[in-house]
């Protein structure tokens, strides 16, 4: 039979009322933040590489979408 006693447990840490980072409200990230614009450009370049048969119109449309998002409109 297995001994299921919990007598070998160590002391538990005291309750900390301060919220953890994952409990806090997420901050808004503005479109002017450099990481957003860099990510959009990298995504557009990746799309262009993965779609080599895309027409000029499709590429221009994608560029316009990225520019609109970067501009924050």
Predicted model as a PDB file, atoms N, CA, C, CB and O in Angstrom, pLDDT in the B-factor column:
MODEL        1                                                                  
ATOM      1  N   UNK A   1       0.835  -1.173   0.000  1.00 51.00           N  
ATOM      2  CA  UNK A   1       0.000   0.000   0.000  1.00 51.00           C  
ATOM      3  C   UNK A   1       0.888   1.248   0.000  1.00 51.00           C  
ATOM      4  CB  UNK A   1      -0.954  -0.009   1.214  1.00 51.00           C  
ATOM      5  O   UNK A   1       1.954   1.254   0.616  1.00 51.00           O  
ATOM      6  N   UNK A   2       0.451   2.295  -0.685  1.00 58.00           N  
ATOM      7  CA  UNK A   2       1.225   3.525  -0.802  1.00 58.00           C  
ATOM      8  C   UNK A   2       0.854   4.496   0.304  1.00 58.00           C  
ATOM      9  CB  UNK A   2       1.007   4.172  -2.170  1.00 58.00           C  
ATOM     10  O   UNK A   2      -0.320   4.664   0.631  1.00 58.00           O  
ATOM     11  N   UNK A   3       1.863   5.132   0.875  1.00 56.00           N  
ATOM     12  CA  UNK A   3       1.623   6.129   1.912  1.00 56.00           C  
ATOM     13  C   UNK A   3       1.255   7.455   1.246  1.00 56.00           C  
ATOM     14  CB  UNK A   3       2.875   6.294   2.833  1.00 56.00           C  
ATOM     15  O   UNK A   3       2.070   8.027   0.522  1.00 56.00           O  
ATOM     16  N   UNK A   4       0.057   7.941   1.477  1.00 58.00           N  
ATOM     17  CA  UNK A   4      -0.419   9.182   0.855  1.00 58.00           C  
ATOM     18  C   UNK A   4      -0.352  10.382   1.793  1.00 58.00           C  
ATOM     19  CB  UNK A   4      -1.838   9.003   0.375  1.00 58.00           C  
ATOM     20  O   UNK A   4      -0.974  11.410   1.525  1.00 58.00           O  
ATOM     21  N   UNK A   5       0.384  10.267   2.876  1.00 59.00           N  
ATOM     22  CA  UNK A   5       0.441  11.390   3.812  1.00 59.00           C  
ATOM     23  C   UNK A   5       1.205  12.556   3.187  1.00 59.00           C  
ATOM     24  CB  UNK A   5       1.106  10.959   5.144  1.00 59.00           C  
ATOM     25  O   UNK A   5       2.097  12.368   2.360  1.00 59.00           O  
ATOM     26  N   UNK A   6       0.838  13.738   3.596  1.00 59.00           N  
ATOM     27  CA  UNK A   6       1.453  14.932   3.044  1.00 59.00           C  
ATOM     28  C   UNK A   6       2.393  15.566   4.060  1.00 59.00           C  
ATOM     29  CB  UNK A   6       0.384  15.934   2.608  1.00 59.00           C  
ATOM     30  O   UNK A   6       2.646  16.769   3.992  1.00 59.00           O  
ATOM     31  N   UNK A   7       2.899  14.808   4.972  1.00 61.00           N  
ATOM     32  CA  UNK A   7       3.740  15.328   6.037  1.00 61.00           C  
ATOM     33  C   UNK A   7       5.096  15.807   5.561  1.00 61.00           C  
ATOM     34  CB  UNK A   7       3.926  14.288   7.076  1.00 61.00           C  
ATOM     35  O   UNK A   7       5.759  16.554   6.281  1.00 61.00           O  
ATOM     36  N   UNK A   8       5.538  15.407   4.366  1.00 62.00           N  
ATOM     37  CA  UNK A   8       6.861  15.794   3.892  1.00 62.00           C  
ATOM     38  C   UNK A   8       6.843  17.083   3.064  1.00 62.00           C  
ATOM     39  CB  UNK A   8       7.453  14.675   3.072  1.00 62.00           C  
ATOM     40  O   UNK A   8       7.854  17.433   2.455  1.00 62.00           O  
ATOM     41  N   UNK A   9       5.714  17.791   3.034  1.00 67.00           N  
ATOM     42  CA  UNK A   9       5.633  19.055   2.305  1.00 67.00           C  
ATOM     43  C   UNK A   9       6.423  20.131   3.005  1.00 67.00           C  
ATOM     44  CB  UNK A   9       4.187  19.493   2.146  1.00 67.00           C  
ATOM     45  O   UNK A   9       6.477  20.174   4.234  1.00 67.00           O  
ATOM     46  N   UNK A  10       7.042  21.008   2.224  1.00 70.00           N  
ATOM     47  CA  UNK A  10       7.771  22.138   2.789  1.00 70.00           C  
ATOM     48  C   UNK A  10       6.810  23.255   3.127  1.00 70.00           C  
ATOM     49  CB  UNK A  10       8.850  22.636   1.818  1.00 70.00           C  
ATOM     50  O   UNK A  10       5.620  23.164   2.825  1.00 70.00           O  
ATOM     51  N   UNK A  11       7.311  24.307   3.752  1.00 73.00           N  
ATOM     52  CA  UNK A  11       6.420  25.433   4.091  1.00 73.00           C  
ATOM     53  C   UNK A  11       5.953  26.147   2.824  1.00 73.00           C  
ATOM     54  CB  UNK A  11       7.140  26.437   5.032  1.00 73.00           C  
ATOM     55  O   UNK A  11       6.712  26.301   1.868  1.00 73.00           O  
ATOM     56  N   UNK A  12       4.708  26.573   2.833  1.00 73.00           N  
ATOM     57  CA  UNK A  12       4.144  27.291   1.690  1.00 73.00           C  
ATOM     58  C   UNK A  12       4.477  28.766   1.795  1.00 73.00           C  
ATOM     59  CB  UNK A  12       2.617  27.088   1.607  1.00 73.00           C  
ATOM     60  O   UNK A  12       4.527  29.316   2.895  1.00 73.00           O  
ATOM     61  N   UNK A  13       4.709  29.419   0.644  1.00 72.00           N  
ATOM     62  CA  UNK A  13       4.977  30.861   0.700  1.00 72.00           C  
ATOM     63  C   UNK A  13       3.725  31.616   1.135  1.00 72.00           C  
ATOM     64  CB  UNK A  13       5.465  31.381  -0.673  1.00 72.00           C  
ATOM     65  O   UNK A  13       2.598  31.178   0.902  1.00 72.00           O  
ATOM     66  N   UNK A  14       3.952  32.756   1.769  1.00 76.00           N  
ATOM     67  CA  UNK A  14       2.811  33.561   2.207  1.00 76.00           C  
ATOM     68  C   UNK A  14       2.104  34.160   0.999  1.00 76.00           C  
ATOM     69  CB  UNK A  14       3.265  34.679   3.175  1.00 76.00           C  
ATOM     70  O   UNK A  14       2.712  34.365  -0.052  1.00 76.00           O  
ATOM     71  N   UNK A  15       0.805  34.441   1.159  1.00 70.00           N  
ATOM     72  CA  UNK A  15       0.001  35.027   0.083  1.00 70.00           C  
ATOM     73  C   UNK A  15       0.506  36.423  -0.223  1.00 70.00           C  
ATOM     74  CB  UNK A  15      -1.499  35.065   0.464  1.00 70.00           C  
ATOM     75  O   UNK A  15       0.686  37.236   0.683  1.00 70.00           O  
ATOM     76  N   UNK A  16       0.732  36.700  -1.481  1.00 68.00           N  
ATOM     77  CA  UNK A  16       1.187  38.018  -1.928  1.00 68.00           C  
ATOM     78  C   UNK A  16       0.031  38.684  -2.673  1.00 68.00           C  
ATOM     79  CB  UNK A  16       2.469  37.909  -2.841  1.00 68.00           C  
ATOM     80  O   UNK A  16      -0.319  38.236  -3.765  1.00 68.00           O  
ATOM     81  N   UNK A  17      -0.575  39.745  -2.116  1.00 68.00           N  
ATOM     82  CA  UNK A  17      -1.741  40.366  -2.765  1.00 68.00           C  
ATOM     83  C   UNK A  17      -1.406  41.141  -4.039  1.00 68.00           C  
ATOM     84  CB  UNK A  17      -2.417  41.292  -1.796  1.00 68.00           C  
ATOM     85  O   UNK A  17      -2.311  41.508  -4.788  1.00 68.00           O  
ATOM     86  N   UNK A  18      -0.112  41.398  -4.298  1.00 72.00           N  
ATOM     87  CA  UNK A  18       0.255  42.128  -5.510  1.00 72.00           C  
ATOM     88  C   UNK A  18       0.038  41.230  -6.734  1.00 72.00           C  
ATOM     89  CB  UNK A  18       1.735  42.614  -5.438  1.00 72.00           C  
ATOM     90  O   UNK A  18       0.506  40.092  -6.752  1.00 72.00           O  
ATOM     91  N   UNK A  19      -0.667  41.733  -7.758  1.00 68.00           N  
ATOM     92  CA  UNK A  19      -0.939  40.886  -8.923  1.00 68.00           C  
ATOM     93  C   UNK A  19       0.316  40.575  -9.727  1.00 68.00           C  
ATOM     94  CB  UNK A  19      -1.957  41.552  -9.820  1.00 68.00           C  
ATOM     95  O   UNK A  19       1.252  41.372  -9.783  1.00 68.00           O  
ATOM     96  N   UNK A  20       0.317  39.423 -10.336  1.00 70.00           N  
ATOM     97  CA  UNK A  20       1.418  39.036 -11.215  1.00 70.00           C  
ATOM     98  C   UNK A  20       1.272  39.768 -12.542  1.00 70.00           C  
ATOM     99  CB  UNK A  20       1.449  37.494 -11.433  1.00 70.00           C  
ATOM    100  O   UNK A  20       0.229  40.360 -12.820  1.00 70.00           O  
ATOM    101  N   UNK A  21       2.309  39.726 -13.353  1.00 66.00           N  
ATOM    102  CA  UNK A  21       2.283  40.408 -14.645  1.00 66.00           C  
ATOM    103  C   UNK A  21       1.152  39.884 -15.517  1.00 66.00           C  
ATOM    104  CB  UNK A  21       3.620  40.242 -15.364  1.00 66.00           C  
ATOM    105  O   UNK A  21       0.541  40.658 -16.254  1.00 66.00           O  
ATOM    106  N   UNK A  22       0.859  38.591 -15.453  1.00 69.00           N  
ATOM    107  CA  UNK A  22      -0.193  38.025 -16.291  1.00 69.00           C  
ATOM    108  C   UNK A  22      -1.585  38.374 -15.788  1.00 69.00           C  
ATOM    109  CB  UNK A  22      -0.043  36.528 -16.366  1.00 69.00           C  
ATOM    110  O   UNK A  22      -2.570  38.129 -16.484  1.00 69.00           O  
ATOM    111  N   UNK A  23      -1.685  38.943 -14.587  1.00 69.00           N  
ATOM    112  CA  UNK A  23      -2.976  39.361 -14.050  1.00 69.00           C  
ATOM    113  C   UNK A  23      -3.293  40.813 -14.372  1.00 69.00           C  
ATOM    114  CB  UNK A  23      -3.006  39.154 -12.556  1.00 69.00           C  
ATOM    115  O   UNK A  23      -4.426  41.258 -14.188  1.00 69.00           O  
ATOM    116  N   UNK A  24      -2.307  41.548 -14.848  1.00 69.00           N  
ATOM    117  CA  UNK A  24      -2.503  42.973 -15.113  1.00 69.00           C  
ATOM    118  C   UNK A  24      -3.098  43.194 -16.498  1.00 69.00           C  
ATOM    119  CB  UNK A  24      -1.176  43.729 -14.984  1.00 69.00           C  
ATOM    120  O   UNK A  24      -2.992  42.348 -17.386  1.00 69.00           O  
ATOM    121  N   UNK A  25      -3.725  44.349 -16.655  1.00 76.00           N  
ATOM    122  CA  UNK A  25      -4.327  44.707 -17.933  1.00 76.00           C  
ATOM    123  C   UNK A  25      -3.220  44.952 -18.965  1.00 76.00           C  
ATOM    124  CB  UNK A  25      -5.235  45.963 -17.785  1.00 76.00           C  
ATOM    125  O   UNK A  25      -2.197  45.561 -18.649  1.00 76.00           O  
ATOM    126  N   UNK A  26      -3.421  44.490 -20.169  1.00 73.00           N  
ATOM    127  CA  UNK A  26      -2.442  44.643 -21.242  1.00 73.00           C  
ATOM    128  C   UNK A  26      -2.484  46.077 -21.747  1.00 73.00           C  
ATOM    129  CB  UNK A  26      -2.714  43.640 -22.400  1.00 73.00           C  
ATOM    130  O   UNK A  26      -3.558  46.648 -21.935  1.00 73.00           O  
ATOM    131  N   UNK A  27      -1.308  46.651 -21.966  1.00 74.00           N  
ATOM    132  CA  UNK A  27      -1.258  48.032 -22.451  1.00 74.00           C  
ATOM    133  C   UNK A  27      -1.562  48.065 -23.943  1.00 74.00           C  
ATOM    134  CB  UNK A  27       0.127  48.668 -22.165  1.00 74.00           C  
ATOM    135  O   UNK A  27      -1.311  47.102 -24.668  1.00 74.00           O  
ATOM    136  N   UNK A  28      -2.098  49.178 -24.378  1.00 78.00           N  
ATOM    137  CA  UNK A  28      -2.345  49.365 -25.802  1.00 78.00           C  
ATOM    138  C   UNK A  28      -1.035  49.637 -26.522  1.00 78.00           C  
ATOM    139  CB  UNK A  28      -3.341  50.513 -26.039  1.00 78.00           C  
ATOM    140  O   UNK A  28      -0.204  50.398 -26.027  1.00 78.00           O  
ATOM    141  N   UNK A  29      -0.839  49.028 -27.679  1.00 72.00           N  
ATOM    142  CA  UNK A  29       0.379  49.241 -28.444  1.00 72.00           C  
ATOM    143  C   UNK A  29       0.035  50.120 -29.644  1.00 72.00           C  
ATOM    144  CB  UNK A  29       1.015  47.881 -28.897  1.00 72.00           C  
ATOM    145  O   UNK A  29      -0.704  49.687 -30.528  1.00 72.00           O  
ATOM    146  N   UNK A  30       0.556  51.349 -29.692  1.00 74.00           N  
ATOM    147  CA  UNK A  30       0.237  52.242 -30.808  1.00 74.00           C  
ATOM    148  C   UNK A  30       0.918  51.794 -32.099  1.00 74.00           C  
ATOM    149  CB  UNK A  30       0.652  53.675 -30.473  1.00 74.00           C  
ATOM    150  O   UNK A  30       1.967  51.151 -32.066  1.00 74.00           O  
ATOM    151  N   UNK A  31       0.316  52.137 -33.229  1.00 66.00           N  
ATOM    152  CA  UNK A  31       0.878  51.758 -34.528  1.00 66.00           C  
ATOM    153  C   UNK A  31       2.210  52.452 -34.788  1.00 66.00           C  
ATOM    154  CB  UNK A  31      -0.106  52.090 -35.646  1.00 66.00           C  
ATOM    155  O   UNK A  31       2.962  52.030 -35.667  1.00 66.00           O  
ATOM    156  N   UNK A  32       2.510  53.503 -34.043  1.00 71.00           N  
ATOM    157  CA  UNK A  32       3.771  54.209 -34.254  1.00 71.00           C  
ATOM    158  C   UNK A  32       4.942  53.503 -33.594  1.00 71.00           C  
ATOM    159  CB  UNK A  32       3.669  55.621 -33.728  1.00 71.00           C  
ATOM    160  O   UNK A  32       6.090  53.900 -33.793  1.00 71.00           O  
ATOM    161  N   UNK A  33       4.675  52.464 -32.815  1.00 72.00           N  
ATOM    162  CA  UNK A  33       5.762  51.726 -32.176  1.00 72.00           C  
ATOM    163  C   UNK A  33       6.575  51.001 -33.255  1.00 72.00           C  
ATOM    164  CB  UNK A  33       5.206  50.714 -31.121  1.00 72.00           C  
ATOM    165  O   UNK A  33       5.997  50.329 -34.109  1.00 72.00           O  
ATOM    166  N   UNK A  34       7.888  51.124 -33.229  1.00 77.00           N  
ATOM    167  CA  UNK A  34       8.728  50.574 -34.311  1.00 77.00           C  
ATOM    168  C   UNK A  34       8.535  49.083 -34.573  1.00 77.00           C  
ATOM    169  CB  UNK A  34      10.165  50.818 -33.992  1.00 77.00           C  
ATOM    170  O   UNK A  34       8.603  48.649 -35.723  1.00 77.00           O  
ATOM    171  N   UNK A  35       8.297  48.300 -33.537  1.00 80.00           N  
ATOM    172  CA  UNK A  35       8.177  46.851 -33.754  1.00 80.00           C  
ATOM    173  C   UNK A  35       6.973  46.512 -34.620  1.00 80.00           C  
ATOM    174  CB  UNK A  35       8.072  46.119 -32.416  1.00 80.00           C  
ATOM    175  O   UNK A  35       7.019  45.553 -35.390  1.00 80.00           O  
ATOM    176  N   UNK A  36       5.904  47.277 -34.508  1.00 75.00           N  
ATOM    177  CA  UNK A  36       4.710  47.023 -35.314  1.00 75.00           C  
ATOM    178  C   UNK A  36       5.008  47.293 -36.789  1.00 75.00           C  
ATOM    179  CB  UNK A  36       3.525  47.898 -34.830  1.00 75.00           C  
ATOM    180  O   UNK A  36       4.699  46.469 -37.649  1.00 75.00           O  
ATOM    181  N   UNK A  37       5.601  48.437 -37.076  1.00 77.00           N  
ATOM    182  CA  UNK A  37       5.878  48.776 -38.469  1.00 77.00           C  
ATOM    183  C   UNK A  37       6.892  47.814 -39.078  1.00 77.00           C  
ATOM    184  CB  UNK A  37       6.388  50.213 -38.575  1.00 77.00           C  
ATOM    185  O   UNK A  37       6.765  47.422 -40.237  1.00 77.00           O  
ATOM    186  N   UNK A  38       7.898  47.437 -38.292  1.00 84.00           N  
ATOM    187  CA  UNK A  38       8.889  46.482 -38.794  1.00 84.00           C  
ATOM    188  C   UNK A  38       8.241  45.123 -39.068  1.00 84.00           C  
ATOM    189  CB  UNK A  38      10.046  46.325 -37.785  1.00 84.00           C  
ATOM    190  O   UNK A  38       8.558  44.470 -40.062  1.00 84.00           O  
ATOM    191  N   UNK A  39       7.345  44.707 -38.197  1.00 83.00           N  
ATOM    192  CA  UNK A  39       6.662  43.425 -38.380  1.00 83.00           C  
ATOM    193  C   UNK A  39       5.784  43.438 -39.627  1.00 83.00           C  
ATOM    194  CB  UNK A  39       5.817  43.093 -37.148  1.00 83.00           C  
ATOM    195  O   UNK A  39       5.742  42.457 -40.370  1.00 83.00           O  
ATOM    196  N   UNK A  40       5.078  44.554 -39.859  1.00 80.00           N  
ATOM    197  CA  UNK A  40       4.231  44.660 -41.048  1.00 80.00           C  
ATOM    198  C   UNK A  40       5.061  44.587 -42.324  1.00 80.00           C  
ATOM    199  CB  UNK A  40       3.431  45.966 -41.018  1.00 80.00           C  
ATOM    200  O   UNK A  40       4.687  43.909 -43.281  1.00 80.00           O  
ATOM    201  N   UNK A  41       6.191  45.290 -42.328  1.00 82.00           N  
ATOM    202  CA  UNK A  41       7.054  45.252 -43.512  1.00 82.00           C  
ATOM    203  C   UNK A  41       7.619  43.850 -43.745  1.00 82.00           C  
ATOM    204  CB  UNK A  41       8.200  46.261 -43.367  1.00 82.00           C  
ATOM    205  O   UNK A  41       7.659  43.372 -44.878  1.00 82.00           O  
ATOM    206  N   UNK A  42       8.054  43.198 -42.670  1.00 86.00           N  
ATOM    207  CA  UNK A  42       8.603  41.855 -42.803  1.00 86.00           C  
ATOM    208  C   UNK A  42       7.529  40.880 -43.296  1.00 86.00           C  
ATOM    209  CB  UNK A  42       9.185  41.378 -41.461  1.00 86.00           C  
ATOM    210  O   UNK A  42       7.812  40.007 -44.116  1.00 86.00           O  
ATOM    211  N   UNK A  43       6.311  41.028 -42.801  1.00 85.00           N  
ATOM    212  CA  UNK A  43       5.209  40.175 -43.241  1.00 85.00           C  
ATOM    213  C   UNK A  43       4.915  40.388 -44.720  1.00 85.00           C  
ATOM    214  CB  UNK A  43       3.952  40.450 -42.409  1.00 85.00           C  
ATOM    215  O   UNK A  43       4.663  39.427 -45.446  1.00 85.00           O  
ATOM    216  N   UNK A  44       4.946  41.640 -45.171  1.00 83.00           N  
ATOM    217  CA  UNK A  44       4.706  41.932 -46.588  1.00 83.00           C  
ATOM    218  C   UNK A  44       5.806  41.332 -47.462  1.00 83.00           C  
ATOM    219  CB  UNK A  44       4.620  43.452 -46.818  1.00 83.00           C  
ATOM    220  O   UNK A  44       5.531  40.781 -48.528  1.00 83.00           O  
ATOM    221  N   UNK A  45       7.053  41.442 -47.001  1.00 86.00           N  
ATOM    222  CA  UNK A  45       8.162  40.848 -47.766  1.00 86.00           C  
ATOM    223  C   UNK A  45       8.045  39.329 -47.816  1.00 86.00           C  
ATOM    224  CB  UNK A  45       9.515  41.246 -47.151  1.00 86.00           C  
ATOM    225  O   UNK A  45       8.290  38.717 -48.855  1.00 86.00           O  
ATOM    226  N   UNK A  46       7.673  38.729 -46.703  1.00 89.00           N  
ATOM    227  CA  UNK A  46       7.496  37.273 -46.655  1.00 89.00           C  
ATOM    228  C   UNK A  46       6.390  36.843 -47.604  1.00 89.00           C  
ATOM    229  CB  UNK A  46       7.175  36.806 -45.220  1.00 89.00           C  
ATOM    230  O   UNK A  46       6.534  35.859 -48.329  1.00 89.00           O  
ATOM    231  N   UNK A  47       5.278  37.589 -47.598  1.00 86.00           N  
ATOM    232  CA  UNK A  47       4.175  37.277 -48.501  1.00 86.00           C  
ATOM    233  C   UNK A  47       4.643  37.345 -49.951  1.00 86.00           C  
ATOM    234  CB  UNK A  47       2.997  38.241 -48.272  1.00 86.00           C  
ATOM    235  O   UNK A  47       4.294  36.485 -50.759  1.00 86.00           O  
ATOM    236  N   UNK A  48       5.433  38.369 -50.282  1.00 86.00           N  
ATOM    237  CA  UNK A  48       5.920  38.534 -51.656  1.00 86.00           C  
ATOM    238  C   UNK A  48       6.802  37.358 -52.073  1.00 86.00           C  
ATOM    239  CB  UNK A  48       6.701  39.852 -51.793  1.00 86.00           C  
ATOM    240  O   UNK A  48       6.734  36.906 -53.216  1.00 86.00           O  
ATOM    241  N   UNK A  49       7.622  36.865 -51.159  1.00 88.00           N  
ATOM    242  CA  UNK A  49       8.488  35.717 -51.474  1.00 88.00           C  
ATOM    243  C   UNK A  49       7.661  34.446 -51.642  1.00 88.00           C  
ATOM    244  CB  UNK A  49       9.549  35.516 -50.366  1.00 88.00           C  
ATOM    245  O   UNK A  49       7.943  33.627 -52.517  1.00 88.00           O  
ATOM    246  N   UNK A  50       6.648  34.286 -50.809  1.00 89.00           N  
ATOM    247  CA  UNK A  50       5.824  33.069 -50.864  1.00 89.00           C  
ATOM    248  C   UNK A  50       4.820  33.083 -52.012  1.00 89.00           C  
ATOM    249  CB  UNK A  50       5.085  32.888 -49.555  1.00 89.00           C  
ATOM    250  O   UNK A  50       4.248  32.045 -52.346  1.00 89.00           O  
ATOM    251  N   UNK A  51       4.601  34.248 -52.617  1.00 88.00           N  
ATOM    252  CA  UNK A  51       3.667  34.375 -53.734  1.00 88.00           C  
ATOM    253  C   UNK A  51       4.380  34.974 -54.947  1.00 88.00           C  
ATOM    254  CB  UNK A  51       2.450  35.248 -53.333  1.00 88.00           C  
ATOM    255  O   UNK A  51       4.079  36.102 -55.340  1.00 88.00           O  
ATOM    256  N   UNK A  52       5.318  34.238 -55.543  1.00 89.00           N  
ATOM    257  CA  UNK A  52       6.096  34.816 -56.646  1.00 89.00           C  
ATOM    258  C   UNK A  52       5.262  35.102 -57.893  1.00 89.00           C  
ATOM    259  CB  UNK A  52       7.225  33.889 -57.009  1.00 89.00           C  
ATOM    260  O   UNK A  52       5.675  35.903 -58.731  1.00 89.00           O  
ATOM    261  N   UNK A  53       4.108  34.471 -58.035  1.00 91.00           N  
ATOM    262  CA  UNK A  53       3.264  34.680 -59.209  1.00 91.00           C  
ATOM    263  C   UNK A  53       2.203  35.763 -58.992  1.00 91.00           C  
ATOM    264  CB  UNK A  53       2.591  33.381 -59.589  1.00 91.00           C  
ATOM    265  O   UNK A  53       1.297  35.918 -59.810  1.00 91.00           O  
ATOM    266  N   UNK A  54       2.315  36.502 -57.902  1.00 88.00           N  
ATOM    267  CA  UNK A  54       1.340  37.557 -57.631  1.00 88.00           C  
ATOM    268  C   UNK A  54       1.490  38.672 -58.663  1.00 88.00           C  
ATOM    269  CB  UNK A  54       1.516  38.115 -56.193  1.00 88.00           C  
ATOM    270  O   UNK A  54       2.588  38.988 -59.121  1.00 88.00           O  
ATOM    271  N   UNK A  55       0.360  39.245 -59.003  1.00 91.00           N  
ATOM    272  CA  UNK A  55       0.377  40.330 -59.992  1.00 91.00           C  
ATOM    273  C   UNK A  55       0.875  41.625 -59.344  1.00 91.00           C  
ATOM    274  CB  UNK A  55      -1.040  40.540 -60.602  1.00 91.00           C  
ATOM    275  O   UNK A  55       0.927  41.745 -58.120  1.00 91.00           O  
ATOM    276  N   UNK A  56       1.232  42.568 -60.176  1.00 89.00           N  
ATOM    277  CA  UNK A  56       1.670  43.879 -59.688  1.00 89.00           C  
ATOM    278  C   UNK A  56       0.550  44.543 -58.888  1.00 89.00           C  
ATOM    279  CB  UNK A  56       2.103  44.787 -60.870  1.00 89.00           C  
ATOM    280  O   UNK A  56       0.803  45.182 -57.867  1.00 89.00           O  
ATOM    281  N   UNK A  57      -0.696  44.387 -59.361  1.00 92.00           N  
ATOM    282  CA  UNK A  57      -1.834  44.987 -58.657  1.00 92.00           C  
ATOM    283  C   UNK A  57      -1.974  44.409 -57.249  1.00 92.00           C  
ATOM    284  CB  UNK A  57      -3.134  44.763 -59.450  1.00 92.00           C  
ATOM    285  O   UNK A  57      -2.253  45.149 -56.305  1.00 92.00           O  
ATOM    286  N   UNK A  58      -1.784  43.093 -57.096  1.00 90.00           N  
ATOM    287  CA  UNK A  58      -1.878  42.470 -55.774  1.00 90.00           C  
ATOM    288  C   UNK A  58      -0.762  42.983 -54.861  1.00 90.00           C  
ATOM    289  CB  UNK A  58      -1.809  40.929 -55.893  1.00 90.00           C  
ATOM    290  O   UNK A  58      -0.989  43.242 -53.679  1.00 90.00           O  
ATOM    291  N   UNK A  59       0.421  43.126 -55.408  1.00 87.00           N  
ATOM    292  CA  UNK A  59       1.545  43.631 -54.618  1.00 87.00           C  
ATOM    293  C   UNK A  59       1.328  45.096 -54.214  1.00 87.00           C  
ATOM    294  CB  UNK A  59       2.857  43.490 -55.412  1.00 87.00           C  
ATOM    295  O   UNK A  59       1.645  45.488 -53.091  1.00 87.00           O  
ATOM    296  N   UNK A  60       0.785  45.898 -55.137  1.00 88.00           N  
ATOM    297  CA  UNK A  60       0.495  47.291 -54.818  1.00 88.00           C  
ATOM    298  C   UNK A  60      -0.598  47.393 -53.758  1.00 88.00           C  
ATOM    299  CB  UNK A  60       0.080  48.050 -56.079  1.00 88.00           C  
ATOM    300  O   UNK A  60      -0.532  48.245 -52.873  1.00 88.00           O  
ATOM    301  N   UNK A  61      -1.592  46.533 -53.850  1.00 90.00           N  
ATOM    302  CA  UNK A  61      -2.676  46.521 -52.863  1.00 90.00           C  
ATOM    303  C   UNK A  61      -2.116  46.180 -51.476  1.00 90.00           C  
ATOM    304  CB  UNK A  61      -3.781  45.501 -53.272  1.00 90.00           C  
ATOM    305  O   UNK A  61      -2.468  46.822 -50.486  1.00 90.00           O  
ATOM    306  N   UNK A  62      -1.250  45.176 -51.412  1.00 85.00           N  
ATOM    307  CA  UNK A  62      -0.635  44.806 -50.139  1.00 85.00           C  
ATOM    308  C   UNK A  62       0.206  45.963 -49.592  1.00 85.00           C  
ATOM    309  CB  UNK A  62       0.236  43.543 -50.308  1.00 85.00           C  
ATOM    310  O   UNK A  62       0.154  46.257 -48.397  1.00 85.00           O  
ATOM    311  N   UNK A  63       0.977  46.615 -50.457  1.00 84.00           N  
ATOM    312  CA  UNK A  63       1.790  47.753 -50.027  1.00 84.00           C  
ATOM    313  C   UNK A  63       0.900  48.884 -49.504  1.00 84.00           C  
ATOM    314  CB  UNK A  63       2.670  48.259 -51.191  1.00 84.00           C  
ATOM    315  O   UNK A  63       1.241  49.540 -48.519  1.00 84.00           O  
ATOM    316  N   UNK A  64      -0.233  49.108 -50.159  1.00 88.00           N  
ATOM    317  CA  UNK A  64      -1.157  50.154 -49.710  1.00 88.00           C  
ATOM    318  C   UNK A  64      -1.753  49.811 -48.345  1.00 88.00           C  
ATOM    319  CB  UNK A  64      -2.282  50.354 -50.740  1.00 88.00           C  
ATOM    320  O   UNK A  64      -1.908  50.690 -47.497  1.00 88.00           O  
ATOM    321  N   UNK A  65      -2.086  48.538 -48.130  1.00 85.00           N  
ATOM    322  CA  UNK A  65      -2.617  48.115 -46.828  1.00 85.00           C  
ATOM    323  C   UNK A  65      -1.591  48.333 -45.718  1.00 85.00           C  
ATOM    324  CB  UNK A  65      -3.036  46.635 -46.873  1.00 85.00           C  
ATOM    325  O   UNK A  65      -1.918  48.828 -44.640  1.00 85.00           O  
ATOM    326  N   UNK A  66      -0.355  47.956 -46.000  1.00 82.00           N  
ATOM    327  CA  UNK A  66       0.714  48.127 -44.997  1.00 82.00           C  
ATOM    328  C   UNK A  66       0.915  49.611 -44.719  1.00 82.00           C  
ATOM    329  CB  UNK A  66       2.052  47.476 -45.483  1.00 82.00           C  
ATOM    330  O   UNK A  66       1.035  50.008 -43.560  1.00 82.00           O  
ATOM    331  N   UNK A  67       0.954  50.427 -45.751  1.00 83.00           N  
ATOM    332  CA  UNK A  67       1.139  51.871 -45.555  1.00 83.00           C  
ATOM    333  C   UNK A  67      -0.009  52.472 -44.750  1.00 83.00           C  
ATOM    334  CB  UNK A  67       1.256  52.583 -46.909  1.00 83.00           C  
ATOM    335  O   UNK A  67       0.216  53.337 -43.904  1.00 83.00           O  
ATOM    336  N   UNK A  68      -1.234  52.023 -45.005  1.00 86.00           N  
ATOM    337  CA  UNK A  68      -2.393  52.518 -44.267  1.00 86.00           C  
ATOM    338  C   UNK A  68      -2.299  52.139 -42.781  1.00 86.00           C  
ATOM    339  CB  UNK A  68      -3.694  51.960 -44.880  1.00 86.00           C  
ATOM    340  O   UNK A  68      -2.594  52.956 -41.909  1.00 86.00           O  
ATOM    341  N   UNK A  69      -1.889  50.907 -42.503  1.00 80.00           N  
ATOM    342  CA  UNK A  69      -1.753  50.475 -41.117  1.00 80.00           C  
ATOM    343  C   UNK A  69      -0.648  51.234 -40.404  1.00 80.00           C  
ATOM    344  CB  UNK A  69      -1.481  48.982 -41.053  1.00 80.00           C  
ATOM    345  O   UNK A  69      -0.806  51.617 -39.245  1.00 80.00           O  
ATOM    346  N   UNK A  70       0.465  51.453 -41.081  1.00 76.00           N  
ATOM    347  CA  UNK A  70       1.571  52.190 -40.480  1.00 76.00           C  
ATOM    348  C   UNK A  70       1.159  53.637 -40.200  1.00 76.00           C  
ATOM    349  CB  UNK A  70       2.808  52.151 -41.398  1.00 76.00           C  
ATOM    350  O   UNK A  70       1.548  54.214 -39.184  1.00 76.00           O  
ATOM    351  N   UNK A  71       0.375  54.215 -41.103  1.00 80.00           N  
ATOM    352  CA  UNK A  71      -0.099  55.578 -40.925  1.00 80.00           C  
ATOM    353  C   UNK A  71      -1.127  55.687 -39.795  1.00 80.00           C  
ATOM    354  CB  UNK A  71      -0.698  56.088 -42.222  1.00 80.00           C  
ATOM    355  O   UNK A  71      -1.389  56.777 -39.287  1.00 80.00           O  
ATOM    356  N   UNK A  72      -1.703  54.547 -39.411  1.00 75.00           N  
ATOM    357  CA  UNK A  72      -2.663  54.527 -38.315  1.00 75.00           C  
ATOM    358  C   UNK A  72      -4.056  54.954 -38.692  1.00 75.00           C  
ATOM    359  CB  UNK A  72      -2.186  55.385 -37.234  1.00 75.00           C  
ATOM    360  O   UNK A  72      -4.795  55.475 -37.857  1.00 75.00           O  
ATOM    361  N   UNK A  73      -4.428  54.740 -39.945  1.00 64.00           N  
ATOM    362  CA  UNK A  73      -5.755  55.147 -40.398  1.00 64.00           C  
ATOM    363  C   UNK A  73      -6.719  53.996 -40.364  1.00 64.00           C  
ATOM    364  CB  UNK A  73      -5.692  55.719 -41.793  1.00 64.00           C  
ATOM    365  O   UNK A  73      -7.888  54.159 -40.714  1.00 64.00           O  
TER     366      UNK A  73                                                      
ENDMDL                                                                          
END                                                                             
